[in-house]
Amino acid sequence: MSAPDNVSTESSAKGSWFNRFLATVEWLGNLLPHPITLFACFSLFIIILSGILGFFGVSVEDPRPLGAAGRSADGIISVVSLVSAEGLQRIVTGLVTNFTGFAPLGTVLVALLGVAVAEHSGLLSAAMRALVLKAPAKLVTLTVVFAGVVSNTASELGYVVLVPMAAMIFHSLGRHPLAGLAAAFAGVSGGYSANLFLGTIDPLLSGITTEAAHMIDPGYTVGPEANYFFMFISTFMIAILGAVITEKIVEPRLGKFKPEDAAQDIPQQDMQSLSAAEKAGLRNAGIALLLVVAVLALTIMPPLGGVLLHPQTGELSGSPFLKGIVAFIFITFAIPGFVYGKTVGVMKNDKDVINAMSKGMSTLGMYIVLVFFASQFVAFFNWTNLGTVLAVKGAALLTALGLDGPEVFALFILMCALVNLSLGSSSAQWAITAPIFVPMLMLIGFAPEVIQAAYRIGDSVTNLITPMMSYFGLILAVASRYQKNLGIGTLVATMLPYSMFFLLGWTVLFYVWVFLFGLPVGPGAPTYYQPAG
């Protein structure tokens, strides 16, 4: 798929109704204050709202089974007011731990320490040039989106590495950097559940689904591979659809990149052929990477120790290996990065490595400030139970519609997509909604595996347009390099076409795959549930 002719398409694109709609979304979104100010205001709003709803005793029934972790003795989830002595004490004492315990903060910092070594040694730039020089120009967009989807096996890698690199690749080709950023972001976040490989999210969701299914059938088990077939084919659908949206909608709307619009000088990436030293550096870095991968593989091979497998089950699911994926990102970038730098003469000792790490950390000032306020908002939202009450109320609304055929999944997917705007954690949302929808849809004849597959669609497609997504601030910071004063509205309007068409296309694929062709969503996964006996 080739880059569009910006000059010829820009004027016509501006006049289309869809682009006028996106321009309106962008204008409305840009009326919002700076994201940091927005999160500060949201935090204050949550405090006030919790006081009002707490005063009126707003509550819902806990859908989780009796004895489930976190379920109160009376089975009621009530809004907890922060406008109280206890609330004020919790706010004051939790201010620091909310920030330091915010998961994406540590993930980004640790991963970027390794990435910084690879970046400042020149490894990433050389690898990018090698990729672009070898890849046909028509397939660059498709390759970027596809790589984004596959990177979900270690999702941090996609956000921290691929999204900034895609912007650099597009810039080096004379295309708009934000189009590259959008394409990669669409693959990483919008195609979150699709993949060619099983990832950490698969055992996490299947475990929750199994517990919910036990409310109807205590012997029912959903394995991590339950949705593998459907998610495998979804990878190609998302990649193709994302590439088409990038080239037919997003890139024409962005127009030609103007360097003077950037927040800083963005040097054009050198796309000349690799020098002999660079080729040697890439070769040695590749050998180093293979050795690192081989050592890591030994840690999950039982005959040779398997020290990072699950200590009780001896399996990869839930193992220290999967839980330590961020550490492996650090290692697999830092070691090959140093080897490359040593080969080309850029890095000679530990001081050069430390300097590279320091330079990498120096670029995260705005992100760290944003995380401080975002972490307070997320903590307040959790403390008050507002997110849980919102999710349960939304689920109850769908239940009240009384739908009992395949059409229920269209509304179910849409509801999950809307709830995802405010409850961004995939596992948290499923832990709340699964105990309602898995038993309900099992009772009308649908298997838990199919229900989970439908949930994963809704949980993915709106990641792109919600500031509640953990890495939204990081994406905004990267985008701001190429367009100064870029606001939330601009980023949301840029990503909205992906979200809309992913929702439509993925839902259609689900119905065609499951109900038209009657294909299983995973190995041995039934479409319909039949009670035993």
RODO-2510 file (C-alpha; in nm, 4 decimals, decimal comma):
residues 533
     n   res          X          Y          Z
     1     m     0,0000     0,0000     0,0000
     2     s     0,1568     0,3221    -0,1114
     3     a     0,1531     0,6641     0,0449
     4     p    -0,1233     0,8896    -0,0819
     5     d    -0,0582     1,1989    -0,2851
     6     n    -0,1049     1,4616    -0,0160
     7     v    -0,1104     1,7510    -0,2579
     8     s    -0,3865     1,6097    -0,4723
     9     t    -0,6032     1,4674    -0,1974
    10     e    -0,5771     1,7286     0,0751
    11     s    -0,8110     1,9840    -0,0795
    12     s    -1,0783     1,7300    -0,1682
    13     a    -1,0457     1,5558     0,1664
    14     k    -1,1119     1,8781     0,3539
    15     g    -1,4508     1,9131     0,1892
    16     s    -1,5877     1,5679     0,2721
    17     w    -1,8538     1,5321     0,5403
    18     f    -1,6409     1,2833     0,7333
    19     n    -1,3474     1,5218     0,7525
    20     r    -1,5799     1,8021     0,8613
    21     f    -1,7044     1,5691     1,1344
    22     l    -1,3467     1,4931     1,2448
    23     a    -1,2643     1,8641     1,2369
    24     t    -1,5589     1,9260     1,4702
    25     v    -1,4406     1,6500     1,7048
    26     e    -1,0925     1,8003     1,6990
    27     w    -1,2270     2,1498     1,7708
    28     l    -1,4399     2,0290     2,0604
    29     g    -1,1578     1,8179     2,1982
    30     n    -0,9111     2,1043     2,1804
    31     l    -1,1436     2,3118     2,3968
    32     l    -1,0331     2,0839     2,6779
    33     p    -0,7482     2,2097     2,8961
    34     h    -0,4016     2,0553     2,9031
    35     p    -0,4155     1,6830     2,9944
    36     i    -0,2390     1,7501     3,3235
    37     t    -0,4946     2,0161     3,4146
    38     l    -0,7699     1,7833     3,2958
    39     f    -0,6627     1,5016     3,5272
    40     a    -0,6353     1,7454     3,8176
    41     c    -0,9914     1,8660     3,7479
    42     f    -1,1144     1,5075     3,7096
    43     s    -0,9654     1,4202     4,0480
    44     l    -1,1447     1,7114     4,2129
    45     f    -1,4684     1,6183     4,0332
    46     i    -1,4459     1,2585     4,1591
    47     i    -1,4065     1,3817     4,5163
    48     i    -1,7139     1,6056     4,4897
    49     l    -1,9235     1,3465     4,3025
    50     s    -1,8372     1,0760     4,5544
    51     g    -1,9586     1,3043     4,8326
    52     i    -2,2924     1,3651     4,6592
    53     l    -2,3575     1,0020     4,5607
    54     g    -2,2326     0,8767     4,8959
    55     f    -2,4733     1,1109     5,0748
    56     f    -2,7657     0,9645     4,8777
    57     g    -2,6460     0,6077     4,9361
    58     v    -2,6019     0,5077     4,5713
    59     s    -2,5136     0,1376     4,5459
    60     v    -2,5455    -0,1746     4,3300
    61     e    -2,5517    -0,5461     4,3974
    62     d    -2,2116    -0,7097     4,3617
    63     p    -2,2345    -0,9511     4,0643
    64     r    -1,9461    -1,1625     4,1889
    65     p    -2,0262    -1,4932     4,3599
    66     l    -2,0342    -1,5313     4,7364
    67     g    -1,6840    -1,5694     4,8760
    68     a    -1,5130    -1,4053     4,5773
    69     a    -1,2091    -1,1911     4,6541
    70     g    -1,3092    -0,8330     4,7278
    71     r    -1,6792    -0,9107     4,7718
    72     s    -1,8331    -0,7597     5,0832
    73     a    -2,0333    -0,9714     5,3255
    74     d    -2,3630    -0,8036     5,2341
    75     g    -2,3002    -0,8304     4,8583
    76     i    -2,3475    -0,4569     4,8028
    77     i    -2,1109    -0,2176     4,6244
    78     s    -2,1670     0,1340     4,7579
    79     v    -2,0171     0,4625     4,6477
    80     v    -1,7567     0,5626     4,9057
    81     s    -1,7432     0,9336     4,9841
    82     l    -1,4072     1,1080     4,9932
    83     v    -1,5743     1,4165     5,1426
    84     s    -1,5197     1,2932     5,4952
    85     a    -1,2507     1,2715     5,7590
    86     e    -1,1588     0,9203     5,6449
    87     g    -1,1577     1,0317     5,2821
    88     l    -0,9280     1,3261     5,3509
    89     q    -0,6924     1,1017     5,5476
    90     r    -0,6795     0,8566     5,2596
    91     i    -0,6103     1,1312     5,0052
    92     v    -0,3272     1,2799     5,2120
    93     t    -0,1600     0,9518     5,3063
    94     g    -0,1991     0,7978     4,9602
    95     l    -0,0699     1,0880     4,7513
    96     v     0,2836     0,9499     4,7189
    97     t     0,1996     0,5802     4,6934
    98     n    -0,0652     0,6497     4,4287
    99     f     0,2114     0,7992     4,2165
   100     t     0,4919     0,5536     4,2867
   101     g     0,2585     0,2542     4,2617
   102     f     0,1084     0,3542     3,9260
   103     a     0,1988     0,0525     3,7104
   104     p     0,2698     0,2258     3,3754
   105     l     0,5213     0,4586     3,5424
   106     g     0,7650     0,1866     3,6429
   107     t     0,7030    -0,0038     3,3219
   108     v     0,7930     0,2924     3,1024
   109     l     1,0955     0,3969     3,3077
   110     v     1,2509     0,0496     3,3246
   111     a     1,1836    -0,0327     2,9599
   112     l     1,3161     0,3026     2,8412
   113     l     1,6443     0,2543     3,0265
   114     g     1,7195    -0,0318     2,7901
   115     v     1,5640     0,1355     2,4872
   116     a     1,7739     0,4482     2,5504
   117     v     2,0939     0,2443     2,5169
   118     a     1,9767     0,1010     2,1847
   119     e     1,8629     0,4430     2,0653
   120     h     2,1693     0,6478     2,1568
   121     s     2,4107     0,3829     2,0334
   122     g     2,2483     0,4204     1,6916
   123     l     2,1078     0,0665     1,6823
   124     l     1,7427     0,1664     1,6449
   125     s     1,8200     0,4192     1,3734
   126     a     2,0296     0,1687     1,1788
   127     a     1,7696    -0,1055     1,2203
   128     m     1,4975     0,1340     1,1070
   129     r     1,6933     0,2304     0,7979
   130     a     1,7634    -0,1332     0,7168
   131     l     1,3933    -0,2137     0,7523
   132     v     1,2784     0,0751     0,5342
   133     l     1,5453     0,0240     0,2707
   134     k     1,4511    -0,3420     0,2326
   135     a     1,0732    -0,3135     0,2658
   136     p     0,8747    -0,2239    -0,0474
   137     a     0,7346     0,1287    -0,0117
   138     k     0,3840    -0,0001    -0,0799
   139     l     0,3967    -0,2239     0,2277
   140     v     0,5400     0,0173     0,4847
   141     t     0,2024     0,1189     0,6303
   142     l     0,0765    -0,2382     0,6412
   143     t     0,4018    -0,3522     0,8033
   144     v     0,3797    -0,0840     1,0734
   145     v     0,0209    -0,1719     1,1716
   146     f     0,0945    -0,5452     1,1604
   147     a     0,4045    -0,4994     1,3782
   148     g     0,1923    -0,3010     1,6228
   149     v    -0,0594    -0,5823     1,6592
   150     v     0,2102    -0,8476     1,7040
   151     s     0,3905    -0,6337     1,9636
   152     n     0,0931    -0,6861     2,1961
   153     t     0,2606    -1,0036     2,3193
   154     a     0,4670    -0,7533     2,5172
   155     s     0,2407    -0,4490     2,4944
   156     e     0,4890    -0,2111     2,6557
   157     l     0,7268    -0,2690     2,3654
   158     g     0,4700    -0,1401     2,1191
   159     y     0,3941     0,1799     2,3079
   160     v     0,7483     0,2605     2,4145
   161     v     0,9390     0,1568     2,1021
   162     l     0,7232     0,1002     1,7955
   163     v     0,5021     0,4105     1,8113
   164     p     0,7942     0,6601     1,8231
   165     m     0,9860     0,4540     1,5656
   166     a     0,6907     0,4510     1,3236
   167     a     0,6770     0,8310     1,3352
   168     m     1,0488     0,8381     1,2515
   169     i     1,0030     0,5912     0,9643
   170     f     0,7252     0,7949     0,8029
   171     h     0,9257     1,1147     0,8464
   172     s     1,2277     0,9549     0,6805
   173     l     1,0096     0,8638     0,3816
   174     g     0,8798     1,2186     0,3448
   175     r     0,5398     1,1276     0,4881
   176     h     0,3666     1,2862     0,7861
   177     p     0,5180     1,1526     1,1121
   178     l     0,1796     1,1637     1,2870
   179     a     0,0408     0,9250     1,0243
   180     g     0,3106     0,6746     1,1178
   181     l     0,2427     0,7296     1,4867
   182     a    -0,1308     0,6802     1,4302
   183     a    -0,0785     0,3607     1,2287
   184     a     0,1420     0,2070     1,4972
   185     f    -0,0856     0,3227     1,7803
   186     a    -0,3828     0,1713     1,5968
   187     g    -0,2092    -0,1653     1,5778
   188     v    -0,0724    -0,1659     1,9316
   189     s    -0,3792    -0,0350     2,1142
   190     g    -0,6786    -0,0699     1,8825
   191     g    -0,5790    -0,4250     1,7929
   192     y    -0,4908    -0,5028     2,1538
   193     s    -0,6538    -0,8468     2,1731
   194     a    -0,5517    -0,9701     1,8272
   195     n    -0,2225    -1,1537     1,7879
   196     l    -0,0430    -1,4399     1,6189
   197     f     0,0795    -1,5616     1,9568
   198     l    -0,0674    -1,6137     2,3005
   199     g     0,0199    -1,3315     2,5380
   200     t    -0,0129    -1,2429     2,9026
   201     i    -0,3725    -1,1267     2,8565
   202     d    -0,4969    -1,4710     2,7450
   203     p    -0,4538    -1,6633     3,0728
   204     l    -0,5670    -1,3573     3,2670
   205     l    -0,9023    -1,3293     3,0879
   206     s    -0,9618    -1,7043     3,0646
   207     g    -0,9187    -1,7377     3,4405
   208     i    -1,1850    -1,4741     3,5040
   209     t    -1,4152    -1,6360     3,2474
   210     t    -1,3740    -1,9759     3,4123
   211     e    -1,4717    -1,8366     3,7519
   212     a    -1,7793    -1,6685     3,6029
   213     a    -1,8785    -1,9871     3,4183
   214     h    -1,8670    -2,1797     3,7468
   215     m    -2,1774    -1,9907     3,8572
   216     i    -2,3677    -2,2043     3,6039
   217     d    -2,1384    -2,5036     3,5532
   218     p    -1,8846    -2,5669     3,8349
   219     g    -1,6856    -2,8046     3,6144
   220     y    -1,6422    -2,5722     3,3156
   221     t    -1,2885    -2,4618     3,2256
   222     v    -1,1776    -2,1984     2,9746
   223     g    -0,8135    -2,2290     2,8667
   224     p    -0,5748    -1,9515     2,7588
   225     e    -0,6025    -2,0756     2,3998
   226     a    -0,9831    -2,0344     2,3982
   227     n    -0,9857    -1,7461     2,1465
   228     y    -0,6672    -1,8235     1,9539
   229     f    -0,8211    -1,8990     1,6112
   230     f    -1,0336    -1,5854     1,6078
   231     m    -0,7567    -1,3599     1,7386
   232     f    -0,5113    -1,5061     1,4857
   233     i    -0,7328    -1,4178     1,1886
   234     s    -0,8201    -1,0839     1,3502
   235     t    -0,4526    -0,9856     1,3311
   236     f    -0,4644    -0,9723     0,9514
   237     m    -0,8009    -0,7952     0,9447
   238     i    -0,6769    -0,5220     1,1801
   239     a    -0,3500    -0,4830     0,9864
   240     i    -0,5222    -0,4448     0,6490
   241     l    -0,8015    -0,2231     0,7794
   242     g    -0,5556    -0,0071     0,9737
   243     a    -0,3367     0,0430     0,6659
   244     v    -0,6353     0,1424     0,4511
   245     i    -0,7618     0,3898     0,7130
   246     t    -0,4146     0,5422     0,7453
   247     e    -0,3705     0,5991     0,3734
   248     k    -0,7274     0,6841     0,2723
   249     i    -0,8475     0,8899     0,5706
   250     v    -0,5823     0,9853     0,8264
   251     e    -0,2869     1,0788     0,6078
   252     p    -0,4838     1,2877     0,3545
   253     r    -0,6433     1,4764     0,6439
   254     l    -0,3063     1,5502     0,8044
   255     g    -0,1684     1,6838     0,4776
   256     k     0,1990     1,7507     0,4171
   257     f     0,4245     1,7696     0,7224
   258     k     0,5600     2,1175     0,7904
   259     p     0,8813     2,1166     0,9987
   260     e     0,8009     2,4641     1,1322
   261     d     0,4934     2,3177     1,3078
   262     a     0,7112     2,0865     1,5174
   263     a     0,7844     2,1665     1,8812
   264     q     1,1561     2,1204     1,8140
   265     d     1,3908     2,0756     1,5224
   266     i     1,3253     1,7312     1,3767
   267     p     1,6221     1,6292     1,1625
   268     q     1,5398     1,4267     0,8537
   269     q     1,6487     1,0692     0,9167
   270     d     1,9387     0,9627     0,6972
   271     m     1,8101     0,6879     0,4697
   272     q     2,1395     0,6304     0,2903
   273     s     2,2787     0,2808     0,2594
   274     l     2,4345     0,1370     0,5722
   275     s     2,8089     0,1745     0,6126
   276     a     3,0348    -0,1254     0,6625
   277     a     3,0662    -0,0428     1,0338
   278     e     2,6890    -0,0187     1,0713
   279     k     2,6374    -0,3508     0,8964
   280     a     2,8941    -0,5100     1,1271
   281     g     2,7217    -0,3489     1,4246
   282     l     2,3826    -0,4856     1,3206
   283     r     2,5326    -0,8307     1,2688
   284     n     2,6970    -0,8332     1,6114
   285     a     2,3870    -0,6878     1,7769
   286     g     2,1812    -0,9614     1,6109
   287     i     2,4151    -1,2284     1,7466
   288     a     2,3928    -1,0715     2,0929
   289     l     2,0134    -1,0693     2,0686
   290     l     2,0067    -1,4373     1,9716
   291     l     2,2272    -1,5237     2,2696
   292     v     2,0008    -1,3276     2,5046
   293     v     1,6922    -1,5005     2,3640
   294     a     1,8628    -1,8397     2,3957
   295     v     1,9454    -1,7773     2,7623
   296     l     1,5899    -1,6617     2,8318
   297     a     1,4554    -1,9701     2,6541
   298     l     1,6595    -2,1924     2,8864
   299     t     1,4748    -2,0432     3,1837
   300     i     1,1430    -2,1873     3,0593
   301     m     1,2655    -2,5272     2,9383
   302     p     1,1935    -2,7873     3,2103
   303     p     1,4657    -3,0334     3,1032
   304     l     1,7236    -2,7580     3,1540
   305     g     1,5865    -2,6134     3,4736
   306     g     1,2830    -2,4046     3,3848
   307     v     1,3600    -2,1721     3,6745
   308     l     1,1155    -1,9062     3,5524
   309     l     0,8186    -2,1381     3,5031
   310     h     0,5315    -2,1345     3,7515
   311     p     0,6751    -2,2831     4,0748
   312     q     0,3598    -2,4851     4,1518
   313     t     0,2281    -2,5897     3,8104
   314     g     0,5512    -2,5884     3,6114
   315     e     0,3677    -2,4077     3,3294
   316     l     0,4316    -2,0813     3,1470
   317     s     0,0874    -1,9447     3,2376
   318     g     0,1146    -1,7160     3,5399
   319     s     0,4902    -1,7742     3,5581
   320     p     0,7631    -1,5307     3,6703
   321     f     0,8752    -1,5315     3,3061
   322     l     0,5525    -1,3693     3,1866
   323     k     0,5348    -1,1396     3,4874
   324     g     0,8912    -1,0240     3,4227
   325     i     0,8424    -0,9291     3,0581
   326     v     0,9450    -0,5662     3,1253
   327     a     1,2812    -0,6799     3,2614
   328     f     1,3362    -0,8786     2,9426
   329     i     1,2529    -0,5737     2,7302
   330     f     1,5232    -0,3855     2,9200
   331     i     1,7794    -0,6625     2,8680
   332     t     1,7015    -0,7327     2,5028
   333     f     1,7512    -0,3666     2,4123
   334     a     2,0385    -0,2736     2,6439
   335     i     2,2754    -0,5615     2,5610
   336     p     2,2426    -0,5542     2,1789
   337     g     2,2466    -0,1729     2,1992
   338     f     2,5799    -0,1735     2,3800
   339     v     2,7235    -0,4368     2,1444
   340     y     2,6232    -0,2238     1,8460
   341     g     2,7674     0,0904     2,0048
   342     k     3,0912    -0,0896     2,0877
   343     t     3,1221    -0,2195     1,7314
   344     v     3,0717     0,1186     1,5632
   345     g     3,2829     0,3003     1,8229
   346     v     3,0071     0,5074     1,9831
   347     m     3,0191     0,3317     2,3208
   348     k     3,3456     0,2369     2,4838
   349     n     3,2655     0,1801     2,8521
   350     d     3,0024     0,1893     3,1248
   351     k     3,0027     0,5705     3,1342
   352     d     2,8721     0,5843     2,7781
   353     v     2,5919     0,3431     2,8694
   354     i     2,4985     0,5493     3,1756
   355     n     2,4991     0,8700     2,9709
   356     a     2,2659     0,7096     2,7159
   357     m     2,0255     0,6043     2,9910
   358     s     2,0337     0,9541     3,1413
   359     k     1,9517     1,1128     2,8065
   360     g     1,6583     0,8767     2,7668
   361     m     1,5178     0,9680     3,1074
   362     s     1,5548     1,3417     3,0398
   363     t     1,2822     1,3266     2,7734
   364     l     1,0109     1,2085     3,0142
   365     g     0,9556     1,5251     3,2173
   366     m     0,6018     1,5992     3,0975
   367     y     0,5037     1,2334     3,1124
   368     i     0,6107     1,2040     3,4773
   369     v     0,4131     1,5156     3,5734
   370     l     0,1092     1,3834     3,3869
   371     v     0,1401     1,0443     3,5584
   372     f     0,1357     1,2111     3,9009
   373     f    -0,2076     1,3632     3,8411
   374     a    -0,3408     1,0682     3,6407
   375     s    -0,2458     0,8290     3,9202
   376     q    -0,4432     1,0355     4,1728
   377     f    -0,7502     1,0297     3,9490
   378     v    -0,7301     0,6523     3,8970
   379     a    -0,6822     0,5924     4,2692
   380     f    -0,9785     0,8150     4,3617
   381     f    -1,1929     0,6414     4,0993
   382     n    -1,1081     0,3017     4,2492
   383     w    -1,1446     0,4080     4,6127
   384     t    -1,4910     0,5529     4,5582
   385     n    -1,6201     0,2463     4,3649
   386     l    -1,7526     0,4833     4,0967
   387     g    -1,5936     0,2783     3,8166
   388     t    -1,7438    -0,0437     3,9495
   389     v    -2,0898     0,1071     3,9948
   390     l    -2,0767     0,2531     3,6429
   391     a    -1,9791    -0,0828     3,4913
   392     v    -2,2515    -0,2742     3,6773
   393     k    -2,5189    -0,0183     3,5895
   394     g    -2,4227    -0,0346     3,2226
   395     a    -2,4295    -0,4130     3,2260
   396     a    -2,7697    -0,4132     3,3975
   397     l    -2,9084    -0,1882     3,1235
   398     l    -2,8100    -0,4404     2,8566
   399     t    -2,9501    -0,7277     3,0631
   400     a    -3,2835    -0,5474     3,0911
   401     l    -3,3214    -0,5489     2,7108
   402     g    -3,3987    -0,9208     2,7266
   403     l    -3,2196    -1,0175     2,4045
   404     d    -3,1688    -1,3927     2,3575
   405     g    -3,0224    -1,4356     2,0053
   406     p    -2,6889    -1,3657     1,8343
   407     e    -2,7892    -0,9998     1,8005
   408     v    -2,7184    -0,9588     2,1721
   409     f    -2,3474    -0,9616     2,0945
   410     a    -2,3656    -0,6396     1,8918
   411     l    -2,4987    -0,4523     2,1949
   412     f    -2,2646    -0,6405     2,4272
   413     i    -1,9600    -0,5410     2,2206
   414     l    -2,0813    -0,1801     2,2030
   415     m    -2,1399    -0,1666     2,5786
   416     c    -1,7911    -0,3042     2,6496
   417     a    -1,6456    -0,0432     2,4140
   418     l    -1,8265     0,2385     2,5960
   419     v    -1,7373     0,1113     2,9443
   420     n    -1,3755     0,0873     2,8296
   421     l    -1,3737     0,4661     2,7924
   422     s    -1,3871     0,5029     3,1709
   423     l    -1,2620     0,1663     3,3006
   424     g    -0,9516     0,1105     3,0916
   425     s    -0,8079    -0,1993     3,2580
   426     s    -0,8996    -0,5083     3,0573
   427     s    -0,8906    -0,7418     3,3561
   428     a    -1,0722    -0,4989     3,5876
   429     q    -1,3567    -0,4464     3,3427
   430     w    -1,3918    -0,8196     3,2736
   431     a    -1,3792    -0,9041     3,6444
   432     i    -1,6870    -0,6851     3,6913
   433     t    -1,8861    -0,7661     3,3771
   434     a    -1,8013    -1,1364     3,3339
   435     p    -2,0014    -1,2508     3,6410
   436     i    -2,3085    -1,0867     3,4839
   437     f    -2,2759    -1,1655     3,1153
   438     v    -2,1067    -1,5049     3,1138
   439     p    -2,3821    -1,6724     3,3239
   440     m    -2,6583    -1,4764     3,1485
   441     l    -2,5443    -1,5675     2,7966
   442     m    -2,4692    -1,9259     2,8994
   443     l    -2,8310    -1,9582     3,0132
   444     i    -2,9537    -1,8560     2,6676
   445     g    -2,7177    -2,1049     2,5039
   446     f    -2,3830    -1,9384     2,4248
   447     a    -2,0450    -2,0804     2,5288
   448     p    -1,8122    -1,8801     2,7565
   449     e    -1,5356    -1,8888     2,4935
   450     v    -1,7538    -1,7000     2,2439
   451     i    -1,8650    -1,4511     2,5082
   452     q    -1,5032    -1,3790     2,5983
   453     a    -1,4083    -1,3292     2,2314
   454     a    -1,6854    -1,0723     2,1909
   455     y    -1,5724    -0,8918     2,5047
   456     r    -1,2179    -0,8626     2,3712
   457     i    -1,3417    -0,6738     2,0651
   458     g    -1,5190    -0,4082     2,2700
   459     d    -1,2296    -0,3876     2,5131
   460     s    -0,9813    -0,3078     2,2332
   461     v    -1,1387    -0,0670     1,9872
   462     t    -1,1853     0,2359     2,2143
   463     n    -0,8380     0,2214     2,3711
   464     l    -0,7361     0,4651     2,0983
   465     i    -0,9669     0,7492     2,1965
   466     t    -0,9778     0,7513     2,5755
   467     p    -0,7369     0,9602     2,7860
   468     m    -0,7986     0,6989     3,0575
   469     m    -0,5754     0,4538     2,8678
   470     s    -0,2516     0,4195     3,0648
   471     y    -0,0191     0,5094     2,7774
   472     f    -0,2301     0,7888     2,6276
   473     g    -0,0076     1,0499     2,7909
   474     l     0,3040     0,8922     2,6426
   475     i     0,1501     0,8884     2,2934
   476     l     0,0473     1,2523     2,3349
   477     a     0,4006     1,3454     2,4407
   478     v     0,5528     1,1750     2,1345
   479     a     0,2976     1,3364     1,9009
   480     s     0,3731     1,6786     2,0506
   481     r     0,7266     1,6585     1,9125
   482     y     0,5888     1,6843     1,5602
   483     q     0,3090     1,9347     1,6229
   484     k     0,3492     2,1972     1,8903
   485     n     0,0492     2,2756     2,1097
   486     l    -0,1134     1,9503     2,0013
   487     g    -0,4215     1,8910     2,2170
   488     i    -0,6227     1,5892     2,3209
   489     g    -0,8845     1,6722     2,0576
   490     t    -0,6336     1,6516     1,7726
   491     l    -0,5076     1,3123     1,8849
   492     v    -0,8592     1,1770     1,9469
   493     a    -0,9839     1,3044     1,6095
   494     t    -0,6848     1,1437     1,4383
   495     m    -0,7525     0,8066     1,6019
   496     l    -1,1338     0,8136     1,5863
   497     p    -1,1586     0,6687     1,2311
   498     y    -0,9590     0,3647     1,3435
   499     s    -1,1825     0,3165     1,6464
   500     m    -1,5039     0,3435     1,4435
   501     f    -1,4006     0,1163     1,1574
   502     f    -1,2272    -0,1353     1,3854
   503     l    -1,5502    -0,1637     1,5861
   504     l    -1,7571    -0,2149     1,2720
   505     g    -1,5132    -0,4429     1,0901
   506     w    -1,4285    -0,6584     1,3909
   507     t    -1,7951    -0,7034     1,4837
   508     v    -1,8774    -0,8095     1,1269
   509     l    -1,5847    -1,0537     1,1298
   510     f    -1,7119    -1,1961     1,4594
   511     y    -2,0600    -1,2614     1,3191
   512     v    -1,9256    -1,4051     0,9937
   513     w    -1,6719    -1,6286     1,1696
   514     v    -1,8952    -1,7535     1,4511
   515     f    -2,2521    -1,7489     1,3201
   516     l    -2,2263    -1,7524     0,9390
   517     f    -1,9373    -1,9963     0,8937
   518     g    -1,9868    -2,1679     1,2303
   519     l    -1,6124    -2,1750     1,3002
   520     p    -1,4735    -2,2161     1,6539
   521     v    -1,3043    -1,9161     1,8158
   522     g    -1,0297    -2,1414     1,9507
   523     p    -0,9073    -2,5030     1,9657
   524     g    -1,1940    -2,7184     2,0882
   525     a    -1,4019    -2,4115     2,1766
   526     p    -1,7775    -2,4621     2,1279
   527     t    -2,0046    -2,1859     2,0043
   528     y    -2,3080    -2,2962     2,2018
   529     y    -2,3316    -2,4114     2,5601
   530     q    -2,5134    -2,7314     2,6453
   531     p    -2,5471    -2,8187     3,0149
   532     a    -2,4000    -3,1545     3,1123
   533     g    -2,6547    -3,4300     3,1556
***
